[in-house]
Amino acid sequence: MTRTSDPHSSGEVVRPGTERTVPIPNGNTPGDKPPRRHDPTFAHRLQYGALRGVVGLLRRIGLRSASAVGAGLGRLGYRPLAIRREVVERQLRAALPELPPDELRRIARASYAHLGRTTTETALLPLYDRERIIAMFEEVEGWSIVEERLAREKGLIIVTGHLGNWELGGAYVAARGMPIQAVARYMENPLFDRYLTRTRERIGMTIVHDDEAVRRVPRALRGGSAVAFLIDQGAVGLASTWVPFFGRLAKTPRGPAVFALRLAAPMVFGAVVRQPSGRFRLSFEPIDTTPTGNLEADVERIVAEYTAAMERWVRRAPEQYFWHHRRWKHQRPGTPPELGEPQ
């Protein structure tokens, strides 16, 4: 197990590379059917105004108290508001059928509290400097794996999911002085989207929206940067494949696997899990991207491997996972009901 070392050391290696696109098999590209960007509506402005007002209040009471407030607000989403409660409980029953109903309800309620904490912490990220971000982590496992793979000068692909505080994971890498770019989808509210993008950029991350990924990710990897992907949400128009996740077929982005194979870039899976102390543990593990000569089979294998890593970590801390997203919503025609979306 590797602890954090000098927080001010920089692993940056900048090597300009030629620009070219990377084809994505299966007839899709990351730029296929990009979300329509639009001017903010009146409702968007109201939502954004409320967010900034809440952030202004929370920043006065300190992070620990603000996190507790966020947890309380999150619990209201479970009861009495019941926001997506049926989705959360249905998916938990399908993913963890061995658990008794009372335990599943406890996990469901805790997942709302955790989401509230994570949302609050993310909203306050602009207030954190590098030292404070690093101090939020009590343990880092596998950092030497990240350093060794980045030293190969092929860039590094980091895959992760909506577990723990995924935003803080990227912030930690940036705070350690390592160049990192994050591939992100546009949010429905353009004002929220700009706020979160500015927040990420203030802490040293570069944001690549997914309709730009086919052009910018190869350049970033050839320049020696780490590129982070969230891999646990399938979406219309996003190049994907279906692999098992808790025993059901989940539409899963294949872009990270294709980039790794086409550009010989190493890959790691990262997980950020909240600890009882309120601080975090960040863990990295390698994903095997060795090509066999059969691109399609290799892509399927790599996607299945990083999805299996995601499942292992969710099983360790199910109350910290984003069960509110309908993970099995998009299915291939002909998928048997027992392998598709839970009913």
ZANU-167018 format. One record per atom (N, C-alpha, C): z, x, y. Coordinates in steps of 0.05 Angstrom, whole numbers, padded with zeros to 5 digits. Atoms other than C-alpha are relative to their C-alpha. Example, Ala and Ser with C-alpha at 12.3 -4.5 7.8 and 13.67 -1.06 7.14 Angstrom:
BEGIN
- 00000_00018_-00024
- 00156_00246_-00090
- 00000_00018_00024
- -00001_-00016_-00024
- 00143_00273_-00021
- 00014_-00015_00022
//
This chain:
BEGIN
- 00000_00017_-00024
- 00000_00000_00000
- 00000_00018_00025
- 00003_-00016_-00024
- -00020_00027_00067
- 00012_-00013_00024
- -00011_00011_-00025
- 00019_00017_00130
- -00018_00008_00024
- 00016_-00006_-00023
- -00010_00018_00199
- 00007_00028_00010
- -00005_-00027_-00011
- -00019_00087_00230
- -00003_-00001_00030
- 00002_-00002_-00029
- -00035_00109_00301
- -00016_-00024_00011
- 00014_00023_-00010
- -00052_00044_00337
- -00021_00006_00021
- 00019_-00007_-00022
- -00092_00081_00391
- -00024_00015_-00010
- 00023_-00015_00010
- -00140_00118_00345
- -00024_-00018_00000
- 00025_00015_-00002
- -00212_00097_00351
- -00019_00009_-00023
- 00020_-00006_00021
- -00261_00093_00292
- -00028_-00005_00009
- 00026_00008_-00010
- -00320_00079_00337
- -00021_00021_-00005
- 00023_-00017_00003
- -00386_00109_00316
- -00024_-00015_00010
- 00022_00014_-00011
- -00445_00088_00358
- -00026_00015_-00006
- 00026_-00012_00006
- -00514_00103_00330
- -00021_-00021_00004
- 00021_00020_-00006
- -00572_00065_00361
- -00020_-00002_-00023
- 00019_00005_00021
- -00618_00034_00309
- -00023_-00016_00008
- 00023_00016_-00006
- -00685_00001_00307
- 00007_-00029_-00005
- -00005_00028_00003
- -00687_-00074_00313
- -00021_-00012_-00019
- 00018_00016_00016
- -00716_-00118_00259
- 00016_-00022_-00013
- -00014_00023_00012
- -00699_-00184_00227
- 00004_00005_-00030
- -00005_-00002_00029
- -00670_-00190_00157
- -00006_-00028_-00012
- 00006_00026_00011
- -00702_-00246_00117
- 00023_-00010_-00018
- -00020_00013_00017
- -00654_-00294_00083
- -00014_-00016_-00022
- 00013_00015_00021
- -00677_-00319_00015
- 00008_-00029_00000
- -00006_00028_00004
- -00678_-00392_-00003
- -00010_-00018_00022
- 00014_00016_-00019
- -00720_-00415_00055
- 00015_-00006_00026
- -00016_00004_-00024
- -00666_-00414_00109
- 00005_00026_00014
- -00010_-00023_-00015
- -00646_-00366_00164
- 00024_-00009_00016
- -00023_00007_-00017
- -00582_-00363_00205
- -00008_-00015_00025
- 00009_00013_-00024
- -00624_-00387_00263
- -00013_-00027_-00004
- 00012_00026_00006
- -00650_-00449_00228
- 00016_-00023_00010
- -00013_00024_-00011
- -00633_-00513_00265
- 00026_00007_00015
- -00025_-00008_-00014
- -00583_-00481_00314
- 00011_-00024_00015
- -00012_00022_-00015
- -00533_-00528_00347
- -00012_-00002_00028
- 00011_00003_-00027
- -00560_-00557_00411
- 00021_00006_00021
- -00018_-00006_-00022
- -00526_-00526_00471
- -00006_-00019_00023
- 00004_00021_-00020
- -00515_-00576_00526
- 00021_00004_00022
- -00020_00000_-00021
- -00479_-00585_00592
- 00024_-00016_-00008
- -00024_00015_00007
- -00407_-00608_00587
- 00000_-00028_00012
- -00002_00028_-00009
- -00395_-00682_00592
- 00027_-00003_00014
- -00026_00006_-00013
- -00338_-00716_00630
- 00023_00002_-00020
- -00021_-00001_00021
- -00299_-00722_00565
- 00006_00029_-00007
- -00004_-00029_00005
- -00309_-00647_00552
- 00018_00012_00022
- -00015_-00011_-00022
- -00281_-00632_00621
- 00029_-00009_-00001
- -00028_00010_00003
- -00220_-00676_00609
- 00015_00015_-00022
- -00013_-00015_00023
- -00206_-00642_00542
- 00006_00028_00009
- -00004_-00028_-00008
- -00214_-00573_00572
- 00022_00002_00021
- -00021_00000_-00020
- -00170_-00590_00632
- 00027_-00003_-00013
- -00025_00003_00014
- -00116_-00614_00584
- 00008_00026_-00014
- -00005_-00025_00014
- -00122_-00550_00544
- 00012_00021_00020
- -00009_-00020_-00019
- -00114_-00505_00606
- 00027_-00008_00011
- -00027_00008_-00010
- -00055_-00547_00630
- 00021_00006_-00020
- -00019_-00006_00021
- -00020_-00540_00563
- 00005_00030_-00002
- -00003_-00029_00002
- -00034_-00465_00560
- 00017_00010_00024
- -00016_-00008_-00023
- -00006_-00458_00630
- 00030_-00005_-00003
- -00028_00006_00006
- 00059_-00491_00608
- 00011_00018_-00021
- -00010_-00016_00022
- 00064_-00453_00543
- 00004_00029_00007
- -00003_-00028_-00006
- 00055_-00385_00573
- 00026_00006_00015
- -00025_-00003_-00014
- 00119_-00396_00613
- 00024_00002_-00019
- -00023_00001_00018
- 00163_-00405_00552
- 00000_00021_-00022
- 00001_-00022_00019
- 00142_-00345_00510
- -00013_-00008_-00026
- 00016_00005_00024
- 00104_-00338_00445
- 00015_-00015_-00021
- -00015_00012_00022
- 00159_-00356_00396
- 00005_-00030_00006
- -00005_00028_-00007
- 00178_-00420_00433
- -00026_-00016_00000
- 00026_00014_-00001
- 00104_-00438_00444
- -00010_-00005_-00028
- 00009_00004_00028
- 00090_-00429_00370
- 00016_-00023_-00012
- -00016_00023_00010
- 00147_-00477_00354
- -00010_-00026_00011
- 00011_00025_-00012
- 00119_-00528_00403
- -00026_-00007_-00014
- 00025_00005_00014
- 00051_-00520_00370
- 00004_-00012_-00028
- -00006_00011_00026
- 00082_-00533_00302
- 00008_-00029_00002
- -00008_00028_-00003
- 00115_-00596_00327
- -00023_-00019_00006
- 00023_00017_-00007
- 00051_-00622_00357
- -00018_-00003_-00025
- 00016_00001_00024
- 00015_-00605_00292
- 00011_-00021_-00019
- -00012_00019_00019
- 00064_-00646_00251
- -00006_-00029_00009
- 00007_00027_-00009
- 00049_-00706_00295
- -00027_-00009_-00010
- 00026_00006_00011
- -00022_-00701_00270
- 00001_-00011_-00028
- -00004_00010_00028
- 00003_-00713_00199
- 00013_-00027_00000
- -00014_00025_-00003
- 00052_-00768_00217
- 00014_00000_00027
- 00012_00027_00006
- 00049_-00815_00254
- -00030_-00003_00004
- 00028_00004_-00008
- -00022_-00801_00278
- -00019_-00001_-00023
- 00016_00000_00024
- -00051_-00788_00209
- -00029_00008_00005
- 00027_-00010_-00006
- -00110_-00748_00236
- -00010_00015_-00024
- 00012_-00011_00024
- -00152_-00732_00175
- 00019_00004_-00023
- -00021_-00004_00021
- -00090_-00739_00131
- -00012_-00007_-00027
- 00012_00007_00026
- -00130_-00774_00076
- -00017_00023_-00011
- 00016_-00023_00008
- -00179_-00715_00075
- 00017_00022_-00011
- -00017_-00022_00008
- -00124_-00663_00071
- 00013_-00006_-00027
- -00014_00006_00025
- -00085_-00699_00016
- -00019_-00002_-00024
- 00020_00003_00022
- -00147_-00715_-00025
- -00009_00027_-00010
- 00010_-00027_00008
- -00171_-00643_-00024
- 00022_00016_-00013
- -00022_-00014_00013
- -00102_-00616_-00041
- 00004_-00010_-00028
- -00003_00011_00027
- -00097_-00663_-00101
- -00021_00011_-00018
- 00022_-00010_00017
- -00165_-00639_-00126
- 00003_00030_-00005
- -00002_-00029_00003
- -00151_-00565_-00114
- 00024_00009_-00016
- -00025_-00008_00013
- -00080_-00563_-00140
- 00011_-00023_-00016
- -00008_00024_00015
- -00075_-00619_-00192
- 00026_00005_-00016
- -00024_-00006_00016
- -00018_-00583_-00228
- 00026_-00005_00016
- -00024_00003_-00016
- 00030_-00595_-00170
- 00008_-00030_00002
- -00010_00028_-00002
- 00074_-00658_-00165
- -00006_-00012_00028
- 00007_00013_-00026
- 00059_-00709_-00109
- 00018_00009_00023
- -00018_-00008_-00022
- 00121_-00690_-00068
- -00007_00028_00011
- 00007_-00027_-00009
- 00100_-00617_-00067
- -00026_00000_00015
- 00026_00001_-00014
- 00029_-00634_-00047
- 00004_-00012_00028
- -00005_00011_-00027
- 00055_-00677_00011
- 00014_00021_00017
- -00014_-00021_-00015
- 00101_-00619_00032
- -00021_00020_00011
- 00021_-00019_-00008
- 00041_-00572_00033
- -00018_-00012_00022
- 00017_00013_-00020
- -00001_-00622_00071
- 00013_00000_00027
- -00014_00001_-00026
- 00052_-00632_00125
- 00002_00028_00012
- -00003_-00027_-00010
- 00063_-00557_00130
- -00026_00011_00010
- 00026_-00010_-00009
- -00012_-00545_00138
- -00005_-00010_00029
- 00003_00010_-00028
- -00011_-00589_00201
- 00017_00017_00019
- -00017_-00016_-00017
- 00048_-00550_00229
- -00012_00028_00004
- 00012_-00027_-00002
- 00013_-00484_00213
- -00024_-00001_00019
- 00023_00002_-00018
- -00051_-00507_00247
- 00008_-00002_00029
- -00010_00001_-00028
- -00011_-00525_00309
- 00009_00027_00010
- -00008_-00027_-00008
- 00020_-00456_00310
- -00024_00018_00005
- 00024_-00017_-00002
- -00047_-00421_00299
- -00016_-00007_00026
- 00015_00008_-00024
- -00080_-00462_00354
- 00014_00010_00025
- -00016_-00009_-00023
- -00024_-00445_00403
- -00003_00030_00004
- 00002_-00029_-00001
- -00025_-00371_00386
- -00028_00009_00010
- 00028_-00007_-00008
- -00101_-00369_00394
- -00004_-00006_00030
- 00003_00007_-00028
- -00098_-00404_00461
- 00014_00020_00019
- -00015_-00019_-00016
- -00048_-00352_00486
- -00010_00029_-00004
- 00010_-00027_00005
- -00088_-00292_00461
- -00007_00016_00025
- 00006_-00016_-00024
- -00112_-00273_00531
- 00024_00014_00012
- -00024_-00012_-00012
- -00040_-00255_00548
- 00009_00025_-00015
- -00010_-00021_00017
- -00033_-00203_00493
- -00016_00026_00006
- 00013_-00025_-00002
- -00048_-00129_00503
- -00001_00012_-00029
- 00004_-00011_00027
- -00066_-00082_00445
- 00027_00005_-00014
- -00026_-00006_00013
- 00006_-00060_00432
- 00014_-00025_-00010
- -00013_00025_00009
- 00031_-00131_00429
- -00014_-00012_-00024
- 00014_00010_00023
- -00023_-00152_00381
- 00008_00015_-00025
- -00007_-00016_00024
- -00008_-00094_00334
- 00029_-00006_-00008
- -00028_00006_00006
- 00067_-00110_00339
- 00004_-00026_-00014
- -00002_00026_00014
- 00053_-00180_00312
- -00003_00003_-00030
- 00004_-00005_00028
- 00038_-00149_00244
- 00022_00017_-00011
- -00022_-00016_00012
- 00095_-00126_00200
- -00010_00017_-00023
- 00010_-00016_00022
- 00051_-00098_00145
- -00031_-00003_00000
- 00029_-00001_00004
- -00022_-00078_00135
- -00006_00014_-00026
- 00006_-00011_00027
- -00048_-00067_00065
- -00031_00004_-00001
- 00028_-00006_00004
- -00115_-00033_00051
- -00015_00010_00024
- 00014_-00010_-00024
- -00129_-00005_00120
- -00017_00025_-00007
- 00015_-00024_00007
- -00151_00060_00087
- -00027_-00008_-00013
- 00025_00010_00011
- -00205_00019_00051
- -00020_-00005_00023
- 00017_00005_-00023
- -00232_-00004_00118
- -00010_00026_00012
- 00008_-00026_-00012
- -00232_00067_00146
- -00020_00015_-00017
- 00018_-00015_00018
- -00265_00097_00085
- -00028_-00012_00000
- 00026_00013_00000
- -00321_00046_00084
- -00015_00002_00026
- 00013_-00003_-00026
- -00334_00050_00158
- -00010_00029_00004
- 00008_-00028_-00003
- -00338_00126_00152
- -00027_00005_-00014
- 00025_-00003_00013
- -00400_00116_00108
- -00024_-00002_00019
- 00020_00003_-00021
- -00438_00102_00173
- -00022_-00020_-00007
- 00018_00022_00006
- -00470_00039_00146
- 00010_-00026_00013
- -00013_00024_-00010
- -00426_-00008_00186
- 00019_-00011_-00021
- -00018_00012_00019
- -00377_-00054_00151
- -00001_-00030_00004
- -00001_00029_00000
- -00380_-00128_00134
- 00028_-00009_-00008
- -00026_00011_00006
- -00312_-00163_00137
- -00004_-00030_-00004
- 00002_00029_00005
- -00310_-00232_00104
- 00029_-00011_-00002
- -00026_00013_00000
- -00251_-00279_00113
- -00004_-00030_00002
- 00001_00029_-00001
- -00234_-00352_00117
- 00021_-00011_00019
- -00019_00014_-00018
- -00192_-00404_00154
- 00027_-00001_-00013
- -00027_-00003_00012
- -00126_-00379_00126
- 00017_00016_00018
- -00018_-00014_-00017
- -00065_-00356_00163
- -00009_-00002_00029
- 00011_00000_-00027
- -00085_-00336_00233
- -00024_00020_00000
- 00024_-00016_00003
- -00156_-00311_00224
- -00009_00013_00027
- 00007_-00012_-00026
- -00166_-00300_00299
- 00016_00025_00005
- -00017_-00024_-00004
- -00108_-00250_00300
- -00010_00023_-00017
- 00011_-00021_00017
- -00141_-00212_00243
- -00021_00016_00015
- 00021_-00013_-00016
- -00202_-00197_00286
- 00012_00015_00024
- -00013_-00013_-00024
- -00157_-00182_00346
- 00014_00026_-00009
- -00013_-00025_00010
- -00118_-00131_00304
- -00020_00022_-00003
- 00020_-00020_00004
- -00181_-00094_00283
- -00010_00011_00027
- 00008_-00008_-00027
- -00204_-00092_00356
- 00022_00017_00013
- -00022_-00014_-00013
- -00135_-00069_00379
- 00003_00028_-00011
- -00002_-00027_00012
- -00138_-00010_00331
- -00023_00018_00010
- 00021_-00017_-00012
- -00199_00014_00370
- -00025_00000_-00017
- 00024_00000_00017
- -00250_-00003_00316
- -00020_-00020_00012
- 00021_00019_-00011
- -00316_-00034_00341
- -00003_-00023_-00020
- 00003_00023_00017
- -00321_-00105_00314
- -00015_-00022_00015
- 00014_00023_-00009
- -00368_-00162_00324
- 00005_-00023_-00019
- -00006_00024_00016
- -00355_-00233_00299
- -00022_-00020_00002
- 00020_00021_00001
- -00407_-00284_00278
- 00014_-00026_00001
- -00014_00026_-00004
- -00386_-00353_00303
- -00021_-00022_00006
- 00016_00023_-00006
- -00415_-00422_00307
- 00008_-00011_00028
- -00007_00013_-00025
- -00419_-00460_00373
- 00019_-00023_-00005
- -00018_00023_00002
- -00362_-00510_00384
- -00014_-00023_00014
- 00012_00025_-00012
- -00379_-00582_00402
- 00005_-00001_00030
- -00006_00000_-00029
- -00344_-00576_00469
- -00008_00027_00012
- 00009_-00026_-00010
- -00382_-00521_00508
- 00021_00014_00017
- -00021_-00013_-00016
- -00322_-00508_00553
- 00020_00013_-00018
- -00017_-00013_00020
- -00277_-00495_00493
- -00014_00025_-00011
- 00015_-00022_00012
- -00332_-00451_00465
- 00001_00024_00018
- 00000_-00022_-00019
- -00336_-00409_00528
- 00028_00012_00003
- -00027_-00010_-00003
- -00260_-00404_00533
- 00007_00018_-00024
- -00007_-00015_00024
- -00253_-00380_00461
- -00017_00026_-00001
- 00016_-00024_00000
- -00311_-00331_00469
- 00012_00020_00020
- -00012_-00018_-00019
- -00279_-00302_00532
- 00026_00012_-00011
- -00025_-00009_00012
- -00213_-00297_00496
- -00005_00022_-00020
- 00007_-00021_00020
- -00244_-00258_00438
- -00010_00025_00013
- 00012_-00024_-00012
- -00282_-00212_00484
- 00021_00016_00016
- -00021_-00015_-00015
- -00220_-00195_00526
- 00015_00019_-00018
- -00015_-00018_00018
- -00187_-00165_00465
- -00018_00020_-00015
- 00017_-00021_00010
- -00247_-00122_00448
- -00020_-00008_-00021
- 00019_00009_00019
- -00289_-00165_00402
- -00026_-00008_00014
- 00025_00010_-00010
- -00363_-00180_00412
- -00008_-00024_-00017
- 00006_00024_00014
- -00385_-00250_00394
- -00030_-00002_-00004
- 00028_00005_00007
- -00451_-00263_00358
- -00002_-00029_-00010
- 00004_00028_00010
- -00469_-00337_00354
- -00020_00000_-00023
- 00015_-00002_00025
- -00500_-00354_00288
- -00030_-00002_00003
- 00028_00002_-00004
- -00568_-00370_00317
- -00012_00027_00009
- 00009_-00027_-00008
- -00571_-00297_00340
- 00005_00021_-00022
- -00010_-00019_00020
- -00543_-00265_00276
- -00023_00015_-00013
- 00022_-00014_00014
- -00610_-00249_00243
- -00011_00024_00016
- 00010_-00022_-00017
- -00628_-00205_00302
- 00022_00020_00006
- -00020_-00018_-00011
- -00561_-00176_00324
- 00017_00013_-00022
- -00017_-00012_00021
- -00523_-00164_00258
- -00011_00026_-00010
- 00010_-00026_00009
- -00570_-00110_00232
- 00004_00022_00020
- -00004_-00020_-00021
- -00567_-00075_00299
- 00029_00010_00000
- -00028_-00007_-00001
- -00491_-00077_00298
- 00008_00018_-00023
- -00007_-00015_00024
- -00486_-00051_00227
- -00011_00029_00002
- 00012_-00027_-00002
- -00534_00006_00240
- 00013_00016_00022
- -00014_-00014_-00021
- -00494_00023_00302
- 00028_00007_-00007
- -00027_-00008_00010
- -00431_00033_00260
- 00022_-00019_00005
- -00020_00020_-00006
- -00396_-00031_00278
- 00009_-00015_-00025
- -00008_00021_00020
- -00355_-00078_00234
- -00010_-00027_00010
- 00008_00027_-00007
- -00382_-00149_00232
- 00015_-00019_-00018
- -00018_00019_00014
- -00336_-00206_00213
- -00014_-00027_-00003
- 00011_00026_00006
- -00358_-00271_00180
- 00022_-00018_-00011
- -00016_00021_00013
- -00320_-00335_00164
- -00017_-00012_-00022
- 00018_00007_00022
- -00345_-00355_00095
- 00008_-00025_-00015
- -00009_00024_00015
- -00310_-00420_00077
- -00007_-00026_00013
- 00010_00026_-00011
- -00350_-00472_00115
- -00030_00000_-00002
- 00029_00004_00002
- -00420_-00493_00094
- -00008_-00020_00021
- 00010_00018_-00021
- -00463_-00527_00146
- -00030_-00004_-00003
- 00028_00005_00000
- -00531_-00558_00153
- -00015_00021_00015
- 00016_-00019_-00013
- -00584_-00507_00170
- 00010_00029_-00003
- -00010_-00027_00004
- -00541_-00447_00149
- -00007_00009_-00028
- 00008_-00010_00027
- -00569_-00405_00091
- 00025_00002_-00017
- -00024_00003_00016
- -00520_-00421_00035
- -00007_-00001_-00030
- 00003_00005_00028
- -00510_-00424_-00039
- 00025_-00014_-00010
- -00023_00015_00011
- -00462_-00465_-00083
- 00014_00016_-00021
- -00016_-00015_00019
- -00407_-00428_-00119
- 00027_-00014_-00004
- -00026_00013_00005
- -00341_-00450_-00150
- 00022_00007_00020
- -00023_-00004_-00017
- -00282_-00459_-00104
- 00021_-00021_-00009
- -00020_00018_00013
- -00220_-00489_-00138
- -00014_-00018_-00020
- 00012_00015_00022
- -00265_-00511_-00195
- -00022_-00019_00008
- 00021_00017_-00010
- -00315_-00549_-00151
- -00021_00016_00015
- 00021_-00015_-00013
- -00382_-00527_-00124
- 00002_-00004_00031
- -00003_00000_-00029
- -00375_-00509_-00050
- -00024_00014_00013
- 00022_-00012_-00015
- -00433_-00495_-00003
- 00011_00023_00017
- -00013_-00024_-00011
- -00419_-00424_00020
- -00021_00018_00013
- 00020_-00017_-00013
- -00455_-00379_00070
- -00007_00024_-00016
- 00009_-00023_00016
- -00497_-00326_00036
- -00009_00023_00018
- 00009_-00020_-00018
- -00515_-00287_00099
- 00014_00027_-00004
- -00014_-00025_00003
- -00460_-00234_00090
- -00010_00016_-00024
- 00010_-00013_00024
- -00485_-00219_00019
- -00027_00011_00004
- 00027_-00010_-00004
- -00557_-00213_00041
- 00000_00024_00019
- -00001_-00023_-00019
- -00541_-00168_00100
- 00011_00025_-00015
- -00012_-00023_00014
- -00498_-00123_00054
- -00021_00012_-00018
- 00019_-00011_00019
- -00554_-00116_00003
- -00024_00012_00015
- 00023_-00010_-00014
- -00611_-00107_00052
- 00005_00025_00016
- -00006_-00022_-00018
- -00575_-00057_00096
- 00019_00021_-00013
- -00018_-00018_00014
- -00531_-00022_00043
- 00027_00002_00014
- -00025_00000_-00014
- -00470_-00042_00083
- 00023_-00007_-00019
- -00023_00007_00017
- -00402_-00041_00048
- 00014_-00026_00011
- -00013_00025_-00007
- -00359_-00104_00048
- 00029_00000_-00009
- -00028_00005_00007
- -00285_-00121_00048
- 00007_-00029_00006
- -00012_00026_-00006
- -00247_-00186_00045
- 00026_00004_00014
- -00025_-00003_-00015
- -00191_-00194_00095
- 00016_-00026_00001
- -00017_00024_-00002
- -00132_-00243_00096
- 00023_00006_00018
- -00023_-00002_-00018
- -00080_-00254_00150
- 00019_-00022_-00006
- -00018_00020_00010
- -00019_-00290_00124
- 00026_00002_00016
- -00025_00001_-00015
- 00042_-00311_00165
- 00023_00005_-00019
- -00024_-00006_00016
- 00108_-00284_00139
- 00024_-00016_00009
- -00024_00015_-00008
- 00177_-00316_00140
- 00011_00009_00027
- -00010_-00011_-00025
- 00194_-00271_00199
- -00014_-00011_00024
- 00016_00008_-00022
- 00140_-00303_00241
- -00022_00020_00007
- 00021_-00020_-00003
- 00099_-00239_00240
- -00020_-00003_-00022
- 00022_00004_00019
- 00038_-00228_00197
- -00004_00024_-00018
- 00009_-00021_00018
- 00013_-00189_00138
- -00030_-00002_-00002
- 00030_-00002_00001
- -00060_-00166_00139
- -00007_00016_-00024
- 00008_-00014_00024
- -00092_-00147_00073
- -00030_00001_-00003
- 00028_-00004_00005
- -00160_-00119_00056
- -00004_00007_-00029
- 00008_-00007_00027
- -00194_-00114_-00012
- -00030_00003_-00001
- 00029_-00005_00000
- -00263_-00087_-00029
- -00015_-00022_-00015
- 00019_00018_00014
- -00321_-00132_-00050
- -00023_00018_-00009
- 00021_-00017_00011
- -00372_-00099_-00096
- -00027_-00011_00008
- 00027_00008_-00008
- -00441_-00101_-00065
- -00022_00018_-00012
- 00020_-00018_00013
- -00476_-00053_-00112
- -00024_-00016_-00010
- 00024_00015_00009
- -00548_-00077_-00122
- -00008_00006_-00028
- 00010_-00004_00027
- -00577_-00086_-00191
- -00030_-00001_-00002
- 00029_00002_00000
- -00649_-00096_-00170
- -00009_-00029_00000
- 00007_00028_-00001
- -00647_-00172_-00175
- 00014_-00012_00024
- -00013_00008_-00025
- -00634_-00195_-00103
- 00013_-00027_-00002
- -00011_00027_00000
- -00623_-00268_-00117
- 00026_-00001_-00017
- -00024_-00001_00016
- -00574_-00255_-00174
- 00023_00015_00013
- -00021_-00015_-00014
- -00537_-00203_-00133
- 00012_-00016_00022
- -00011_00017_-00021
- -00530_-00251_-00075
- 00019_-00020_-00012
- -00018_00020_00013
- -00501_-00305_-00121
- 00026_00013_-00009
- -00024_-00013_00009
- -00453_-00255_-00151
- 00019_00008_00022
- -00017_-00009_-00023
- -00428_-00228_-00084
- 00013_-00025_00013
- -00011_00024_-00012
- -00419_-00298_-00055
- 00022_-00011_-00017
- -00021_00010_00018
- -00380_-00319_-00117
- 00024_00018_00001
- -00023_-00018_00000
- -00337_-00257_-00112
- 00017_-00004_00025
- -00017_00003_-00024
- -00316_-00266_-00040
- 00012_-00028_00002
- -00012_00026_00001
- -00305_-00340_-00052
- 00024_00000_-00018
- -00023_-00003_00018
- -00260_-00323_-00111
- 00024_00013_00014
- -00021_-00013_-00015
- -00221_-00276_-00066
- 00013_-00019_00019
- -00011_00020_-00018
- -00213_-00332_-00016
- 00019_-00019_-00015
- -00017_00018_00015
- -00186_-00378_-00069
- 00026_00013_-00009
- -00025_-00013_00008
- -00135_-00327_-00094
- 00020_00001_00023
- -00018_-00002_-00023
- -00107_-00319_-00024
- 00010_-00028_00008
- -00009_00027_-00007
- -00105_-00394_-00011
- 00022_-00009_-00020
- -00021_00007_00020
- -00065_-00403_-00076
- 00026_00013_00007
- -00025_-00013_-00007
- -00014_-00354_-00049
- 00014_-00013_00023
- -00011_00012_-00024
- -00004_-00392_00016
- -00015_-00026_00007
- 00017_00024_-00005
- -00035_-00462_00010
- 00007_-00015_00025
- -00008_00014_-00025
- 00004_-00489_00069
- -00012_00013_00025
- 00012_-00014_-00023
- -00032_-00439_00114
- -00031_-00002_00000
- 00029_00003_00001
- -00103_-00462_00096
- -00009_-00024_00016
- 00011_00021_-00017
- -00148_-00506_00138
- -00012_-00022_-00018
- 00008_00021_00017
- -00151_-00565_00090
- -00014_-00023_00014
- 00010_00022_-00016
- -00174_-00610_00147
- -00031_-00001_00000
- 00029_-00001_00003
- -00246_-00588_00137
- -00009_-00010_-00027
- 00010_00011_00026
- -00285_-00626_00083
- -00016_00022_-00014
- 00012_-00024_00012
- -00299_-00563_00042
- -00023_-00006_-00019
- 00019_00006_00021
- -00340_-00598_-00012
- -00020_-00022_00009
- 00016_00022_-00010
- -00378_-00647_00033
- -00030_00003_-00007
- 00029_-00004_00005
- -00448_-00616_00026
- -00004_00008_-00029
- 00005_-00005_00028
- -00473_-00619_-00045
- -00030_00000_-00006
- 00027_00001_00010
- -00538_-00605_-00082
- -00004_-00027_-00014
- 00007_00024_00015
- -00573_-00667_-00109
- 00005_00005_-00030
- -00005_-00002_00029
- -00551_-00680_-00181
- 00025_00013_-00008
- -00026_-00012_00007
- -00483_-00647_-00176
- 00018_-00020_-00014
- -00017_00019_00013
- -00437_-00680_-00227
- 00024_-00007_00018
- -00022_00008_-00017
- -00381_-00720_-00193
- 00025_00018_-00003
- -00024_-00016_00004
- -00327_-00677_-00224
- -00002_00028_00013
- 00003_-00026_-00013
- -00357_-00615_-00190
- -00006_-00003_00030
- 00007_00005_-00028
- -00372_-00647_-00122
- 00024_-00006_00017
- -00022_00006_-00019
- -00331_-00673_-00064
- 00021_-00018_-00013
- -00022_00017_00011
- -00263_-00702_-00085
- -00001_-00028_00012
- 00000_00028_-00009
- -00260_-00777_-00081
- 00028_-00012_-00001
//
